[in-house]
Amino acid sequence: MRIEAQAYARAGLLGNPSDGYFGKAIAITIKNFSARVWIEESRDVKICGAEEDLEVYRSRTDLLEKIHLYGYHGGRPLLKAAIKVFLDFCHSQNLPLKDKNFVVWYESTIPRQVGLGGSSAIIVATLRALMNFYEVSIPLEVQPSLALRAEREELGITAGFMDRVVQVYEGCVYMDLDRHSIEERGYGLYERLNWRLLPPLYLAYKPNLSKVSGHALDSIRQAFEKKDPSTLTVISRLAEIAAEGRKSFLSGDFSRWPSLMDENFNLRAQIMSISQGNWELVQMARRCGASAKFAGSGGSIIGIYQGQETYERLERELGRLNAIVVKPVIE
C-alpha cells in the first residue's frame, strides 16, 4: 500500500529569527505550496529524488542554475536525514518496528531557497510518512525537535525551531523557545492561535533571490555564540515583539501588528547582511502602504495590507521587480 504525507510552506509573522536562539515567534503555514512524500513497501530500502535531483541538464547554464537553486545534493539528503533521526528515536525509545523495507520519494511545489521552509517541509512530511508506514506514534511536541535534529545534527544546517513547529502543528502557532524548557525537555511551549482572526496578509517571493537559508543565518549564529552585545539585544527585542503580538492577538487588537512587523525586519537588518534585491522588495511593499518583513531568511516577504486596492498595487509594483504576490491560504 502506498502512503502519502505532506507538509506546507511556512512564513514567520513575528519574532524570527529569535526562534533559533531561545526566543519567541509567531508563524503560519501556507497551503498554497507543499512538499509531498510517498512511501511503500519494497524488497530493499530505496531513496528516490524529485525531478530537480536528476543529473541531466539542458546546458552548462542550466547546470549552474540548478546548483545555485538546489545545491549539490538536492532533496535526497533531507530524506536520509529524516529517516536516520526517525530510526534513532525509535531505537532510543524501544519502539518496535515491523520488519519491512520501503521505497520513498518526494516532490515539492514550495519555491526553493526563498525562505519558505521547503527543506524542513520535506523532512516533516518524511517523518509523517514513516510514522504511518511503521504505525508508530511520536508525540506532537517532539516531532519538531526531531526535524530540527535532522537538519542541525545530520546535515549541519543552521536552523531554528520555527519552521518545524508550525509545519507540524499547522495553522497559526505561537512558540516560546525558553532555554530551560528546551534544555530540560527538548522542546518549547507551543500554542495554537485562531488564524481566522488574522488581518489580511500578502506574501511575495522573488525566485532569483534564492540562497541557502542556513548560510544566510551563519553570521547571526556566530555572533550569538560570541555573545556579541548588539546581537543579543536585537534577539531579545525580536522575542519581545512576538510576545507583544501574541498579547494583542488574544485581545483581538491588531493595530500594532504592522509596526511590529516593520520593526522585526528593521532589527534583523542590524545583525544580518541584506541584499539589494531584498531591500527593494521591502521598500516597495512599504511604499504601497503595506507592512513588510522577511517570511524566512530572505527571498520572500510577508505583511499586512488594507483593502483590495492596496493588494492590487502590491501585485503591480512588486511584479515590476519580478516578484510573485499571493494571498496566503492558511487553513
N, C-alpha and C positions, 0 to 999 in steps of 0.2 A: 504494500500500500504506500502510495506517495503522500508525504506530509508536507504541507506548505506553511511557512510562518513569515511574518513581515514586521517591519518596524519603520517608523516615519521620520522624515526630516524634522529638525527642531530649530527653534530660534530663542535666544536669550532676550528677555524683555528688560530685566533689571539685575544688576549685581555682577554679571560676568565681566572679567574673568576671576573674580574673587573666589569662585567655587573651587578653584584648584589650590587655594591657599587658606582653607578653613574658614571661608567666608559664607555668604548667603546669596541666593539667586532666585529669580522667578523666570520660568521658561514655559514655552508651549511646544506641542508637536504640530507639524504642518503636514496635513494629509494630502496636500497637492502632490507630494513626492514620497516615494517609499523604496525600501530595499526588500526584496523577497528572496527567501531561501527555501529550496526544496531538498528533501532527504527521503531516500527509500532504501530498502534492504538490498544488499549486494554481496556477492561472494567475497570481494576484497573491499578494503576501505579506499574509496576514490574521492579525490578532491578536485572538482572542476571549477573553472573560472567563468567569467562572463565574456561577452564579445570583445570588450576592450582589453581582456587579458590575452587574446590571441596574438601570437608573434608573427603577424602578417601585416604589412604596411603598404600603402599605395605608393609611397615615395620616401625619400630621405627626410623631406619636410614633415610628412605625416609621422614618421618615426620620432622626430624631435618633439612634435606637438603632443604625441601620446605620452612620451616620457615626462614632459612638463606637466601634463594633466594628471597622470596616474602613477608617476614614479616608475621605478624599475621592476616592480613585482606585481602590480595590480592588486586585485582583491583576495587572491588565494592565501596570502599570509594572514589576513584577517580571519578567514575561515579556520585555518590551522591553529591560530592563537586561541580562538573561541573554543575549539574542540579540546585543546590541551587544558585550559582552565576548567572546563566542564568535567573532564575526566579526573583531573587532580582533585577537584572539590568533592566529587562523588566518592573517590578513594578515601579522602580525609574524613568524610562523614560516614564511612562504612555503608554507603548506599549501594545495594546490589544492582548490577546492570545485566540485562539479558545478553546472552552470548550470540550476538549478531552484528555483522558489519553493515556498512552503508556507503552509498554514493551521495555526495552533497554538491549542490551548485547554486548559483545565485544570479540575480540581475538587479539593477538599481536604476531608478529614474531620478534619483537625487543628484542635482548638479554637483560635479566633483570639485573639491578643493575651493569652494567659495563660502566656507564657514556655515554649512547647514547640517553638519553631523552625519555625513554619508558613511564614513568609516565605522563609527560607533553603531549606526543603524544595521550594518551588515553583521556585526558581532552580536547585537541584541537579537536579531532575527535568527541567527545561527543557534544561540543558546535556547531560544524558544523551540526551534525545530528539534534540537537534541532532547530537550525535556519531554517533548511529546513522543518522539521516537522511542525513547527508553522508558517512558512512563515514570518519570522522576519529577518530583515536586521540589522546587527550590523557593524558599520564602521570597516574596516580592522585594523586600528591603535589601536582601542580599544580592539580588541579580545585578544591580548597577555596579556594585563593587567588583563582581566577577568580570563584567565587561570592561571596567576600568583596568583591572589587573591584566587582561589580555593585551591592552594597548601599552600600558606603562611598563609592566614587567617583562612581557614576552616580546614586544616589538620596540620597546624603548622610545615610545612616543610621549611627548609632553602633553598631558591632558588633565582635565578636571572632572568632577562628578556630574556637572550639569547635564551634559548630553545624555548620559546613560540613565540618569534618574528620570528625566522627563520622557525618554523613549520607552522605558519600562512601564512607568505609571500612566503615561499619555494624558492628553488634555492640557491643563494648566497646573503647574506644580510650583509650590514654594519649598525651598530646601535650605535648611540650616546645617552647614557642614562644620559644626562645632568640633574643635580639635579633640576635646576629651571624648566625645561620642565616637568620633572616627577611630581614635586610637584604642578605645575601650571595646567597642562593639564591631568596628569595621564599616560602619555606615552612619549616616546623619539622621536628621529629623526631617521627614518628608510629609508635606501636607498638600492634598489636592484642593485647588481653588475652583470656583464655579466660572469656567471660561465664558459662559454666556453673558456675564456681567462686563466683560472687557469692552472698551471703546473700539471704534473702527480701526483696524490695523492694515497696513500695507507692507509688503515685502518686495524688495528689489535686489536683484543679483546681476552681476556682470561676469560672464564666463571667462573673459580674457584677463580677469584679475586673479585667476586661480593660483593658489600656492599651498604647500603642505602646512596645515594649521599647527602641527607640533613644532615646526621650525619657527613659525611666527611667534610662538609663545616662549621660545627658549630664553630670550633675553630677560623676560619677566621672571621666569623661574630662577635664573642665575642671580638676579638682583635680590629676589626674595631670600634665597639661601644665604646670601652675603649680608642679609639684614640691612639693606640699603634703606635709610630713613624715609626718603621720599616715596619709594615704592611701597613700604609698609603703610605709610599714611594714606596713599591712594587706595590700596586694597581694603583698608579699614573703612574708608568712606564708601567704597563701592558696596560693601556688605551692608552699611547703614542705609544706603539707597534702596536696596532690596527690602530691608525691614520696614522702611517708611512706606514703600509701595504696597507691601502686604497689609499694613495697618489701614491705609486708605482704601485698599481693595475690599477689606472686610466691612468698612463703613459705607461702601458704595460711592465713594468720592474719588473720582479720577482726575480732578482738576490739576493736581500737582504732577501727574504722570508725564506729560510732555516735557516739562522742565527737568524731571528726574532722568528721563531717557537721554535728553541732550547732555546733561551733566555727566551721565555714565560714559558717553563717548569722549567728552572733553577731558575727563580724568584719565581715561585709558590712553589718550594721545600723549599724556605727560610721561608715560612709562613704556610706551611702545612706538616703534617707528611706523608711521602711516604713509603709505604710498600716495603719490599724486592722484592716481585714479580713484582711490578710496576717498580721499579728501573731496574730490569733485562730486562723488555720489552724495556724500553727507551734506555738503554745502548747497548743492542744487535742490535736494529734498527740502531743506530748511527754507530756501528761497521760495519754494512752492507753498509754504505755510504749514509744513508738517514737521514733526519731531523726527530725529534720525539718530540711530546708533548701530553699531555692528550687531548682526544677528549671531555671529560667532567670532571668528578670528580675522575676518576681512573678506572682501569679495561680495558680501551681501549686507544690506542694511534693513532695519525694520523700524517702524514708528507709527505714531497716531496721526490720523488726518481727520479733518472736519468737513463732511459734505462730499457729494459725488463730484462737484466741480473741482475741488482740490485733488481728488483721486485722479481725475482725467488730466489735470495739469501735471501730476506726478508721472503718469504714463507718457505724456507728450515730452516733457522736458528730460526725464531720465532716459527715455527712449532715444533721445538725441545723443546720449552718452553711450549708446549701445547696451543699456541695461534693460532687463525684463522685469516688469512690475506685475505682481499678482496680489489678490486678496487671500490671505491665509485661511485655509479650511482647517479648523482645529478639531472638530468632532463631527 
